[in-house]
Amino acid sequence: MEKNQLTTIYWKKDYKIKLEDTIKKQEKTIKYLKNIIKYFENNNITYYKKFDKRDFNKIQEYLKNMIYYNHCQDNFSVHYQTDVIGTKTLYIYINNDKQYSCDIEISCTHLDNSVEYNNVLEIAKNRLLYVQEQYNQNKKIFKNFDTYFKKYNDKVREFKKFIDTTHLNNIIDIYIYANEKDGN
């Protein structure tokens, strides 16, 4: 039988800090994507038929005002990699975390060794739209953080009362931990 667990959130401060960190990373990601789109448009690049260290150095030079390293909790870097089968991907690290939401796959090598070149400008624009949407959602959550967590905790307490009165936990393994007080 499957076990289900539901609990109230007591240490809200941890979640708030994580959300704030995510928002800051998304702001840097949006700035990077806008800059890389501008780079592609200014240099009239839609496809890279050949991407190598020289192309990457040009991108790094263009983004030199964004690339920095203060310490482990505050840094930004741009990288590219060629995986085992030959797929090339441009990506970034923010605070030593790879930001998968903005990977730009330059080319893809198939099993028959044929190479498919991707429209990097279109990929970057689509990634920007996706990250901006996530950023707007997270800003809304952050703005209403205490209200949302209070509502969530109230629903968990309400559900616990329902389970306790109906005794559904006799036939379904449901573990509900509903702290009566909201924490920090």
FIKEVO-283518 format. One line per 10 residues: for each residue x, y, z of N, C-alpha, C. Coordinates in steps of 0.1 Angstrom, whole numbers, always signed. Each point is the difference from the previous one (the first is absolute). Layout:
# FIKEVO-283518
X,Y,Z,X,Y,Z,X,Y,Z ~ ...
This chain:
# FIKEVO-283518
+9,-12,+0,-9,+12,+0,+9,+12,+0 ~ -4,+10,-7,+7,+13,-1,-2,+8,+12 ~ +11,+6,+5,-1,+9,+12,+0,+14,-5 ~ -9,+8,+6,-1,+14,-3,+3,+8,+12 ~ +7,+11,-2,+3,+9,+12,-3,+14,-4 ~ -6,+7,+10,-3,+14,-2,+4,+7,+13 ~ +6,+11,-1,+4,+7,+12,-1,+15,-1 ~ -3,+7,+11,+0,+15,-1,+15,+4,+0 ~ +2,+12,-6,+13,+6,-1,+3,+9,+11 ~ +10,-3,+8,+3,+8,+12,+11,+9,-3
+11,-4,-6,+12,+8,-2,-2,+8,-14 ~ -9,+9,+0,-3,+7,-12,+12,+9,-5 ~ +8,+4,+9,+12,+9,-3,+9,-7,-10 ~ +2,-13,+2,+9,-8,-9,-5,+1,-14 ~ -13,-2,-2,-7,+0,-13,+1,+14,-6 ~ -2,+10,+8,+1,+14,-5,+14,+3,-5 ~ +10,-4,+7,+14,+3,-4,+3,-8,-13 ~ -5,-12,-1,+2,-8,-12,-7,+7,-12 ~ -12,+5,+2,-8,+6,-10,+7,+13,-4 ~ +5,+8,+9,+7,+12,-2,+13,-2,-8
+7,-11,+3,+12,-4,-7,-4,-4,-15 ~ -10,-7,-2,-5,-4,-13,-4,+12,-8 ~ -6,+10,+6,-4,+12,-7,+13,+8,-5 ~ +10,+1,+9,+12,+6,-4,+7,-7,-11 ~ +0,-13,+0,+6,-8,-11,-7,+3,-13 ~ -14,+0,+1,-8,+2,-12,+2,+14,-6 ~ +3,+10,+9,+2,+14,-5,+13,+0,-8 ~ +11,-7,+5,+12,-1,-7,-1,-8,-13 ~ -8,-10,+0,-3,-9,-11,-7,+9,-11 ~ -9,+8,+4,-8,+8,-10,+10,+10,-6
+8,+6,+8,+10,+10,-5,+10,-7,-10 ~ +4,-12,+3,+9,-8,-9,-7,-3,-13 ~ -12,-5,+1,-8,-3,-12,-2,+12,-9 ~ -3,+11,+6,-2,+12,-8,+13,+4,-7 ~ +11,-1,+7,+13,+3,-6,+4,-9,-11 ~ -3,-13,+2,+4,-10,-10,-8,+1,-12 ~ -13,+4,+2,-9,+2,-12,+5,+12,-8 ~ +4,+11,+8,+5,+12,-7,+13,-4,-7 ~ +8,-8,+5,+13,-4,-6,-3,-8,-13 ~ -10,-9,+0,-3,-8,-12,-6,+10,-10
-9,+9,+4,-6,+9,-10,+10,+10,-6 ~ +9,+5,+8,+10,+10,-5,+10,-7,-9 ~ +3,-13,+2,+10,-7,-8,-7,-8,-11 ~ -14,+1,-1,-8,-7,-10,+2,-15,+1 ~ +0,-5,+12,+2,-15,+2,-14,-6,+3 ~ -3,-10,-8,-12,-8,+3,+5,-15,+2 ~ +9,-4,-9,+6,-14,+1,+15,+1,+1 ~ +6,-9,+7,+14,-1,+1,+3,-13,-8 ~ +6,+1,-12,+4,-12,-7,+12,-6,+6 ~ +8,+8,+6,+13,-5,+7,+1,+9,+12
-1,-6,+12,+2,+7,+12,+12,-5,+7 ~ +10,+9,+3,+12,-4,+6,+4,+10,+11 ~ +13,-1,+4,+5,+8,+11,+0,+15,-4 ~ +2,+3,-13,+1,+14,-4,-14,+6,+1 ~ -11,-7,-4,-13,+5,+2,-4,+2,+14 ~ +4,-9,+9,-2,+1,+14,+7,+12,+6 ~ +13,+2,-4,+7,+12,+5,-7,+13,-4 ~ -6,+0,-12,-7,+13,-4,-12,+2,+9 ~ -7,-11,+3,-11,+1,+9,+4,+5,+14 ~ +11,-6,+5,+5,+4,+13,+5,+15,+0
+6,+4,-11,+4,+14,-1,-12,+9,+0 ~ -10,-4,-7,-13,+9,+0,-6,+0,+13 ~ +0,-10,+8,-6,-1,+13,+10,+3,+12 ~ +11,+6,-3,+10,+2,+10,-4,+8,+12 ~ -10,+9,-2,-5,+8,+11,-9,-8,+9 ~ -5,-12,-4,-8,-8,+8,+7,-11,+7 ~ +12,-4,-5,+7,-11,+6,+8,+5,+12 ~ -1,-6,+11,+7,+4,+12,+1,-12,+10 ~ +9,+1,+10,+0,-9,+11,+4,+7,+12 ~ -10,+2,+9,+3,+6,+13,+4,-11,+10
-9,-9,+2,+1,-12,+9,-10,-10,-5 ~ -1,-11,+8,-8,-11,-4,-15,+3,-1 ~ -4,+10,+8,-14,+4,+0,-4,+11,-10 ~ +11,+5,-7,-3,+11,-9,+10,+0,-12 ~ -4,-7,-10,+8,-1,-12,-9,-3,-13 ~ +6,+3,-11,-7,-3,-13,+10,-4,-10 ~ -2,-10,-8,+9,-4,-10,-8,-7,-12 ~ +6,+1,-11,-5,-6,-13,+9,-11,-4 ~ -6,-11,-5,+8,-12,-4,-7,-6,-12 ~ +8,-9,-7,-6,-9,-10,+6,-13,+2
-7,-10,-5,+4,-14,+1,-4,-8,-12 ~ +9,-9,-3,-4,-10,-11,-1,-13,+7 ~ -11,-6,+0,-2,-13,+7,+6,-12,-8 ~ -2,-12,+5,+6,-11,-6,-3,-3,-15 ~ -13,+3,-3,-4,-3,-14,+2,+12,-9 ~ +4,+12,+6,+3,+11,-9,-9,+12,+1 ~ -10,-1,+9,-10,+11,+1,+7,+12,+8 ~ -1,+12,-6,+6,+12,+6,-11,+8,+6 ~ +3,+4,+13,-9,+8,+8,+7,+12,+6 ~ -6,+12,-1,+4,+12,+7,-8,+1,+13
+6,+2,+11,-7,+1,+13,+7,+9,+10 ~ -7,+3,+11,+6,+9,+10,-1,-6,+14 ~ +9,+5,+8,+0,-3,+15,-3,+13,+7 ~ -9,-1,+9,-2,+12,+9,+1,-6,+15 ~ +9,+6,+7,+3,-5,+14,+3,-15,+1 ~ +8,-4,-10,+4,-14,-1,-11,-10,-3 ~ -11,+5,-5,-11,-9,-4,-3,+2,-14 ~ +0,-11,-8,-3,+0,-14,-14,+4,-2 ~ -3,+10,-8,-14,+4,-3,-5,-7,-12 ~ -6,-11,+2,-5,-8,-11,-11,+6,-9
-7,+10,+6,-11,+7,-6,+5,+8,-12 ~ +13,+3,-1,+4,+8,-11,+11,-6,-9 ~ +1,-14,+0,+9,-7,-9,-4,+3,-14 ~ +10,+3,-8,-2,+2,-15,+8,-11,-7 ~ -8,-9,-6,+6,-11,-7,+4,+5,-14 ~ +13,+0,-3,+5,+6,-12,-2,-10,-12 ~ +4,-12,+3,-1,-11,-11,-2,-13,+7 ~ -6,-9,-7,-3,-13,+6,+5,-11,-10 ~ +8,-9,+5,+5,-11,-9,-8,-12,+3 ~ -6,-6,-11,-8,-11,+1,+8,-13,-1
-6,-11,+3,+7,-13,+0,+6,-4,-13 ~ -6,+5,-11,+6,-3,-13,+10,+10,-4 ~ +5,+8,+9,+11,+10,-1,-5,+12,-9 ~ -13,+1,-2,-4,+13,-7,-2,+10,+11 ~ +3,+13,-4,+0,+11,+9,-12,+9,-3 ~ -8,+3,+10,-11,+9,-1,+4,+13,+7 ~ +0,+11,-8,+3,+13,+5,-13,+7,+5 ~ +1,+5,+12,-12,+6,+6,+0,+15,-2 ~ -12,+6,-1,-1,+15,+0,+2,+5,+14 ~ +12,+5,+2,+3,+4,+14,-7,+13,+4
-3,+9,-9,-8,+12,+3,-14,-4,+4 ~ -6,-9,-7,-14,-4,+4,+0,-7,+13 ~ +10,-9,+3,+1,-7,+13,+2,+10,+11 ~ +9,+10,-2,+2,+10,+10,-12,+8,+3 ~ -8,+4,-10,-12,+7,+2,-11,-8,+8 ~ -1,-12,-4,-9,-9,+7,+4,-2,+14 ~ +13,-2,+3,+5,-1,+14,-3,+12,+8 ~ +1,+12,-7,-2,+12,+7,-15,+1,+4 ~ -9,-3,-9,-14,+0,+4,-3,-9,+11 ~ +5,-12,+0,-2,-10,+11,+5,+5,+13
+12,+5,+0,+6,+5,+13,-7,+12,+5 ~ -5,+9,-9,-7,+12,+4,-14,-4,+7 ~ -6,-10,-6,-13,-5,+5,+3,-6,+14 ~ +10,-8,+2,+3,-6,+13,+4,+11,+10 ~ +7,+10,-4,+4,+11,+8,-12,+8,+5 ~ -10,+3,-9,-12,+7,+4,-8,-8,+10 ~ -1,-13,-2,-7,-8,+9,+7,+0,+14 ~ +13,-1,+0,+7,+0,+13,-1,+13,+7 ~ +0,+11,-8,-2,+14,+6,-13,+1,+7 ~ -11,-6,-7,-13,+0,+6,-1,-8,+13
+7,-11,+0,+0,-9,+12,+7,+8,+11 ~ +11,+6,-3,+8,+7,+10,-8,+12,+6 ~ -7,+7,-9,-8,+11,+5,-11,-5,+10 ~ -6,-11,-3,-10,-5,+8,+4,-12,+9 ~ +13,-1,+3,+6,-12,+6,-8,-4,+13 ~ -1,+9,+9,-6,-3,+13,-15,-4,-1 ~ -7,+6,-9,-14,-3,-2,-1,-14,-6 ~ +8,-3,-10,-1,-14,-6,+4,-11,+10 ~ +10,+2,+8,+4,-10,+9,-10,-1,+11 ~ -6,+10,+4,-11,+0,+11,-12,-8,-6
-4,+3,-13,-11,-8,-6,+4,-15,-1 ~ +12,-3,-4,+4,-13,-1,-1,-8,+13 ~ +6,+6,+10,+0,-6,+14,-15,-2,+5 ~ -8,+10,-3,-14,-1,+4,-7,-12,-7 ~ +3,-1,-13,-6,-12,-8,+5,-13,+6 ~ +13,-1,+4,+5,-12,+5,-7,-3,+13 ~ -2,+10,+9,-7,-2,+13,-14,-5,-3 ~ -6,+6,-10,-14,-3,-3,-1,-15,-5 ~ +10,-3,-8,+0,-14,-6,+2,-10,+12 ~ +9,+3,+9,+3,-9,+11,-13,-2,+8
-8,+11,+3,-13,-2,+7,-9,-9,-8 ~ +0,+2,-13,-9,-9,-9,+5,-15,+2 ~ +12,-2,-1,+5,-14,+1,-3,-6,+14 ~ +2,+9,+10,-2,-5,+14,-15,-3,+2 ~ -9,+8,-5,-14,-3,+2,-6,-11,-9 ~ +6,-2,-12,-5,-11,-8,+7,-13,+2 ~ +12,+0,+6,+8,-11,+3,+5,-7,-13 ~ +2,+7,-10,+5,-5,-13,+14,-6,+2 ~ +7,+5,+10,+14,-5,+2,+0,-15,+5 ~ -12,-5,+3,-1,-15,+3,+3,-8,-12
-4,+4,-12,+2,-8,-12,+10,+6,-9 ~ +4,+12,+1,+10,+7,-8,+11,+5,+9 ~ +13,-3,-3,+11,+5,+8,+2,+15,-3 ~ -6,+8,+8,+2,+15,-2,+5,+5,+13 ~ +12,+6,-1,+6,+6,+12,-1,+16,-2 ~ -7,+6,+9,-2,+14,+0,+6,+6,+13 ~ +9,+9,-2,+6,+7,+11,-5,+15,-1 ~ -9,+3,+9,-5,+14,-1,+3,+7,+13 ~ +10,+8,-1,+4,+8,+12,-10,+11,+1 ~ -5,+3,+12,-10,+10,+3,+5,+14,-2
+13,+2,+2,+5,+14,-2,+9,+1,-12 ~ -1,+11,-6,+9,+3,-12,+13,+5,+5 ~ +11,-5,-6,+13,+4,+4,+5,+12,-8 ~ +14,+1,+1,+6,+11,-7,+4,-4,-14
